Amino acid sequence: MRRRSPQEKKRLSYAKDRRNDYGENDKSSRRNIRRNKQAPHRANRHHDHQILEAAIGVVDAQTGEDVEARLLVKRRKAWRKVPDAPLGEIVQGTLRIRISQGIDAPERGEARIRRVRQRQRQPIR
């Protein structure tokens, strides 16, 4: 395995390192991801159970078809994780916010953004 230069390490860090840009505490994601996956599954099980309760007892073909049709009418609830943003995008966004709030001088901030883009090998806009 070859050695990487500091510049290459920085470029890879900007591209591959991720940061939570959703706005919540990154530590709370450990608990909230599990919770967000559980809620739709629970709602789907509850919905299915309510409909299947109607089919208890002797079931003829018509009742079975009706229950199956009612099960398929409602779209299933689902939740998907959203990936975090690359570090390079977060740094650029932070620099833009500093410029817009007057914390940083516009020419100095734009120079920093150009430097980040150059390190990422992105086209300079």
Accessible surface in RSA format (square Angstrom, percent):
REM  Atomic radii and reference values for relative SASA: ProtOr
REM  Chains: A
REM  Algorithm: Lee & Richards
REM  Probe-radius: 1.40
REM  Slices: 20
REM RES _ NUM      All-atoms   Total-Side   Main-Chain    Non-polar    All polar
REM                ABS   REL    ABS   REL    ABS   REL    ABS   REL    ABS   REL
RES MET A   1   225.39 116.7 135.42  89.6  89.97 214.2 113.30  96.3 112.09 148.5
RES ARG A   2   161.32  67.7 142.63  72.7  18.69  44.5  83.54 114.2  77.77  47.1
RES ARG A   3   224.46  94.2 202.46 103.2  22.00  52.4  80.11 109.5 144.36  87.5
RES ARG A   4   112.79  47.4  97.01  49.5  15.78  37.6   9.82  13.4 102.97  62.4
RES SER A   5    51.08  43.2  42.13  56.2   8.95  20.6  38.89  82.8  12.19  17.1
RES PRO A   6   100.65  73.4  93.64  85.4   7.01  25.5  96.34  79.5   4.31  26.8
RES GLN A   7   135.87  76.0 126.23  92.3   9.64  23.0  68.58 146.0  67.28  51.0
RES GLU A   8    35.56  20.4  31.68  24.0   3.88   9.2  15.60  30.2  19.95  16.3
RES LYS A   9   125.31  61.1 119.36  73.2   5.95  14.2  64.78  58.3  60.53  64.5
RES LYS A  10    88.76  43.3  85.43  52.4   3.32   7.9  35.98  32.4  52.78  56.2
RES ARG A  11    59.67  25.1  59.59  30.4   0.07   0.2   7.67  10.5  51.99  31.5
RES LEU A  12    39.18  21.8  38.54  27.6   0.64   1.6  38.79  27.2   0.40   1.1
RES SER A  13    33.24  28.1  28.54  38.1   4.70  10.8  20.89  44.5  12.35  17.3
RES TYR A  14    15.54   7.3  15.54   8.8   0.00   0.0   4.63   3.5  10.91  13.4
RES ALA A  15    55.57  51.1  37.85  58.4  17.72  40.3  42.05  59.2  13.52  35.8
RES LYS A  16   149.68  73.0 130.42  80.0  19.26  45.8  79.08  71.2  70.60  75.2
RES ASP A  17    59.54  41.7  54.12  53.9   5.43  12.8  10.90  25.7  48.64  48.5
RES ARG A  18   111.28  46.7  93.14  47.5  18.15  43.2  35.27  48.2  76.01  46.1
RES ARG A  19   110.75  46.5 108.58  55.4   2.17   5.2  35.89  49.1  74.86  45.4
RES ASN A  20    43.67  30.1  15.58  15.1  28.10  67.7   9.01  21.7  34.67  33.5
RES ASP A  21    89.63  62.8  56.96  56.7  32.67  77.2  18.92  44.5  70.71  70.5
RES TYR A  22   179.22  83.7 151.45  86.2  27.77  72.3 108.18  81.3  71.05  87.6
RES GLY A  23    75.99  93.7   0.00   N/A  75.99  93.7  40.85 112.1  35.14  78.7
RES GLU A  24    69.01  39.6  51.80  39.2  17.21  41.0  26.44  51.1  42.58  34.8
RES ASN A  25    93.20  64.3  75.66  73.1  17.54  42.2  32.89  79.2  60.32  58.3
RES ASP A  26    78.58  55.0  66.65  66.3  11.93  28.2  22.76  53.6  55.82  55.7
RES LYS A  27   114.71  56.0 107.50  66.0   7.21  17.2  75.87  68.3  38.84  41.4
RES SER A  28    19.89  16.8  16.72  22.3   3.17   7.3  17.60  37.5   2.29   3.2
RES SER A  29    23.90  20.2  23.63  31.5   0.27   0.6  16.88  36.0   7.02   9.8
RES ARG A  30   162.70  68.3 151.31  77.1  11.39  27.1  65.82  90.0  96.87  58.7
RES ARG A  31   124.26  52.2 123.39  62.9   0.87   2.1  44.90  61.4  79.36  48.1
RES ASN A  32    30.68  21.2  30.63  29.6   0.05   0.1   9.31  22.4  21.38  20.7
RES ILE A  33    56.09  31.9  56.09  41.8   0.00   0.0  56.09  40.4   0.00   0.0
RES ARG A  34   146.30  61.4 144.16  73.5   2.14   5.1  59.47  81.3  86.83  52.6
RES ARG A  35   128.14  53.8 126.46  64.5   1.67   4.0  53.56  73.2  74.58  45.2
RES ASN A  36    56.74  39.1  53.92  52.1   2.81   6.8   3.06   7.4  53.67  51.9
RES LYS A  37   108.71  53.0 106.81  65.5   1.90   4.5  52.25  47.0  56.45  60.1
RES GLN A  38   114.43  64.0 109.65  80.1   4.79  11.4  42.61  90.7  71.82  54.5
RES ALA A  39    59.07  54.3  48.44  74.7  10.63  24.2  55.01  77.5   4.06  10.8
RES PRO A  40    17.40  12.7  15.05  13.7   2.35   8.5  17.33  14.3   0.07   0.4
RES HIS A  41   110.53  60.4 109.31  76.0   1.22   3.1  67.45  69.5  43.08  50.1
RES ARG A  42   171.90  72.2 171.30  87.3   0.60   1.4  43.11  58.9 128.80  78.1
RES ALA A  43    34.79  32.0  23.15  35.7  11.64  26.5  30.50  43.0   4.29  11.4
RES ASN A  44    16.08  11.1  15.52  15.0   0.55   1.3   2.48   6.0  13.60  13.1
RES ARG A  45   152.44  64.0 146.86  74.9   5.58  13.3  74.69 102.1  77.75  47.1
RES HIS A  46   109.32  59.7 103.87  72.2   5.45  13.9  73.79  76.0  35.53  41.3
RES HIS A  47    35.14  19.2  34.22  23.8   0.92   2.4  21.48  22.1  13.66  15.9
RES ASP A  48    31.62  22.1  31.62  31.5   0.00   0.0  12.46  29.3  19.16  19.1
RES HIS A  49   111.05  60.7 107.87  75.0   3.18   8.1  68.65  70.8  42.40  49.3
RES GLN A  50   105.49  59.0  91.33  66.7  14.17  33.7  28.41  60.5  77.08  58.5
RES ILE A  51     8.73   5.0   8.70   6.5   0.04   0.1   8.73   6.3   0.00   0.0
RES LEU A  52    87.55  48.8  82.05  58.7   5.50  13.8  82.29  57.8   5.26  14.2
RES GLU A  53    84.23  48.4  72.38  54.8  11.85  28.2  28.11  54.4  56.13  45.8
RES ALA A  54    68.40  62.9  32.64  50.4  35.76  81.4  45.12  63.5  23.29  61.7
RES ALA A  55    21.88  20.1  13.03  20.1   8.86  20.1  14.70  20.7   7.18  19.0
RES ILE A  56   126.46  72.0  98.54  73.4  27.92  67.3 103.52  74.5  22.94  62.2
RES GLY A  57    58.61  72.3   0.00   N/A  58.61  72.3  36.39  99.9  22.23  49.8
RES VAL A  58   159.75 105.1 124.54 112.7  35.20  84.8 130.37 113.3  29.37  79.7
RES VAL A  59    67.99  44.7  37.70  34.1  30.29  73.0  37.79  32.8  30.20  81.9
RES ASP A  60    85.41  59.8  73.76  73.4  11.65  27.6  47.93 112.8  37.49  37.4
RES ALA A  61    80.68  74.2  60.44  93.3  20.24  46.0  72.71 102.4   7.97  21.1
RES GLN A  62   107.83  60.3 104.59  76.4   3.24   7.7  48.70 103.7  59.13  44.8
RES THR A  63    50.49  35.9  49.17  49.8   1.33   3.2  28.53  38.3  21.96  33.2
RES GLY A  64    28.29  34.9   0.00   N/A  28.29  34.9  23.42  64.3   4.87  10.9
RES GLU A  65   107.72  61.8 101.89  77.1   5.83  13.9  40.18  77.7  67.54  55.1
RES ASP A  66    68.00  47.6  65.26  65.0   2.74   6.5  23.11  54.4  44.89  44.8
RES VAL A  67    12.27   8.1  12.22  11.1   0.04   0.1  12.27  10.7   0.00   0.0
RES GLU A  68   103.79  59.6 102.71  77.7   1.08   2.6  30.50  59.0  73.29  59.8
RES ALA A  69    56.06  51.5  47.23  72.9   8.83  20.1  53.98  76.0   2.08   5.5
RES ARG A  70   126.44  53.1 122.61  62.5   3.83   9.1  47.35  64.7  79.09  47.9
RES LEU A  71    42.08  23.4  37.55  26.9   4.53  11.4  37.55  26.4   4.53  12.2
RES LEU A  72   138.07  76.9 111.73  79.9  26.34  66.2 114.35  80.3  23.72  63.8
RES VAL A  73   120.56  79.3  91.46  82.8  29.09  70.1  97.56  84.8  22.99  62.4
RES LYS A  74    99.88  48.7  88.99  54.6  10.89  25.9  62.44  56.2  37.43  39.9
RES ARG A  75   214.17  89.9 194.39  99.1  19.78  47.1  88.44 120.9 125.72  76.2
RES ARG A  76   125.45  52.7 115.43  58.8  10.03  23.9  65.32  89.3  60.13  36.4
RES LYS A  77   106.55  52.0  95.29  58.5  11.25  26.8  51.79  46.6  54.76  58.3
RES ALA A  78    90.60  83.3  53.68  82.8  36.92  84.0  58.05  81.8  32.54  86.2
RES TRP A  79    91.77  36.8  65.31  31.6  26.46  62.1  51.36  27.4  40.41  65.6
RES ARG A  80   205.56  86.3 190.67  97.2  14.89  35.4  67.31  92.0 138.24  83.8
RES LYS A  81   133.68  65.2 111.37  68.3  22.31  53.1  59.68  53.7  74.00  78.8
RES VAL A  82   125.30  82.5 103.24  93.5  22.06  53.1 103.82  90.2  21.48  58.3
RES PRO A  83   102.81  74.9  81.09  73.9  21.72  79.0  92.76  76.6  10.05  62.4
RES ASP A  84    61.02  42.7  52.99  52.7   8.03  19.0   3.24   7.6  57.78  57.6
RES ALA A  85    12.33  11.3   7.69  11.9   4.64  10.6  12.17  17.1   0.16   0.4
RES PRO A  86    29.92  21.8  29.92  27.3   0.00   0.0  29.92  24.7   0.00   0.0
RES LEU A  87    28.21  15.7  28.21  20.2   0.00   0.0  28.21  19.8   0.00   0.0
RES GLY A  88     0.00   0.0   0.00   N/A   0.00   0.0   0.00   0.0   0.00   0.0
RES GLU A  89    98.53  56.6  89.09  67.4   9.44  22.5  30.35  58.7  68.18  55.7
RES ILE A  90    49.25  28.0  45.39  33.8   3.86   9.3  48.19  34.7   1.06   2.9
RES VAL A  91    38.84  25.6  37.70  34.1   1.14   2.7  38.80  33.7   0.04   0.1
RES GLN A  92     8.22   4.6   8.22   6.0   0.00   0.0   1.07   2.3   7.14   5.4
RES GLY A  93    25.52  31.5   0.00   N/A  25.52  31.5  25.10  68.9   0.42   0.9
RES THR A  94    59.84  42.6  57.83  58.6   2.01   4.8  40.91  54.9  18.93  28.6
RES LEU A  95    12.96   7.2  12.58   9.0   0.38   1.0  12.58   8.8   0.38   1.0
RES ARG A  96   111.30  46.7 106.29  54.2   5.01  11.9  53.10  72.6  58.21  35.3
RES ILE A  97    98.53  56.1  97.63  72.7   0.91   2.2  98.46  70.9   0.07   0.2
RES ARG A  98    92.39  38.8  92.39  47.1   0.00   0.0   9.62  13.2  82.77  50.2
RES ILE A  99    34.24  19.5  24.96  18.6   9.27  22.4  24.96  18.0   9.27  25.2
RES SER A 100    93.11  78.7  52.58  70.2  40.54  93.4  51.05 108.7  42.06  58.9
RES GLN A 101   120.87  67.6  86.19  63.0  34.68  82.6  34.56  73.6  86.31  65.5
RES GLY A 102    62.68  77.3   0.00   N/A  62.68  77.3  31.54  86.6  31.14  69.7
RES ILE A 103   122.84  69.9  88.33  65.8  34.52  83.2  95.16  68.5  27.68  75.1
RES ASP A 104    11.44   8.0   7.15   7.1   4.29  10.1   5.16  12.2   6.28   6.3
RES ALA A 105    44.40  40.8  32.38  50.0  12.02  27.3  38.67  54.5   5.73  15.2
RES PRO A 106    79.67  58.1  79.48  72.5   0.19   0.7  79.67  65.8   0.00   0.0
RES GLU A 107   127.16  73.0 115.81  87.6  11.35  27.0  70.87 137.1  56.30  46.0
RES ARG A 108   136.90  57.5 131.00  66.8   5.90  14.0  43.34  59.2  93.56  56.7
RES GLY A 109     0.26   0.3   0.00   N/A   0.26   0.3   0.26   0.7   0.00   0.0
RES GLU A 110    77.33  44.4  77.32  58.5   0.01   0.0  28.40  54.9  48.93  39.9
RES ALA A 111    32.60  30.0  28.85  44.5   3.76   8.5  29.54  41.6   3.07   8.1
RES ARG A 112    60.53  25.4  59.96  30.6   0.57   1.4  12.93  17.7  47.60  28.8
RES ILE A 113     7.77   4.4   7.77   5.8   0.00   0.0   7.77   5.6   0.00   0.0
RES ARG A 114   110.47  46.4 110.30  56.2   0.16   0.4  33.64  46.0  76.82  46.6
RES ARG A 115   112.52  47.2 110.44  56.3   2.08   4.9  33.29  45.5  79.23  48.0
RES VAL A 116     7.34   4.8   7.34   6.6   0.00   0.0   7.34   6.4   0.00   0.0
RES ARG A 117    14.65   6.2  14.65   7.5   0.00   0.0   2.26   3.1  12.39   7.5
RES GLN A 118   123.00  68.8 112.65  82.3  10.36  24.7  30.90  65.8  92.10  69.9
RES ARG A 119    98.34  41.3  88.62  45.2   9.71  23.1  26.50  36.2  71.83  43.5
RES GLN A 120    28.54  16.0  11.34   8.3  17.20  41.0   4.60   9.8  23.94  18.2
RES ARG A 121   182.90  76.8 148.44  75.7  34.46  82.0  58.75  80.3 124.15  75.2
RES GLN A 122    62.49  34.9  53.17  38.9   9.32  22.2  20.34  43.3  42.15  32.0
RES PRO A 123   106.97  78.0  94.67  86.3  12.30  44.7 106.15  87.6   0.82   5.1
RES ILE A 124    97.09  55.2  65.19  48.6  31.89  76.9  65.19  46.9  31.89  86.6
RES ARG A 125   228.83  96.1 160.62  81.9  68.22 162.4  95.77 130.9 133.07  80.6
END  Absolute sums over single chains surface
CHAIN  1 A    10585.2       8994.0       1591.2       5470.5       5114.8
END  Absolute sums over all chains
TOTAL         10585.2       8994.0       1591.2       5470.5       5114.8
